[in-house]
């Protein structure tokens, strides 16, 4: 099992960012909810801010484009 890498939160400066895999919800232009499964995101354990990596951001953009067609 790989070690979990954490780093200091760039937003609040107090918490640590912890990588989690979760289902992320977005809304399309008609306000319909779209669930994107298995997105890897770093979440601050203090302020709750989320940071998406490159692959997660690409996956989100692709789903947003499809949802807004």
Secondary structure, DSSP 8 states (H G I E B T S, - for coil): ------EE-TTTSSSEEEEEEEEEEEE-TT--EEEEEEEEEEEETTT--EEE-HHHHHHHHHHHHHHT-
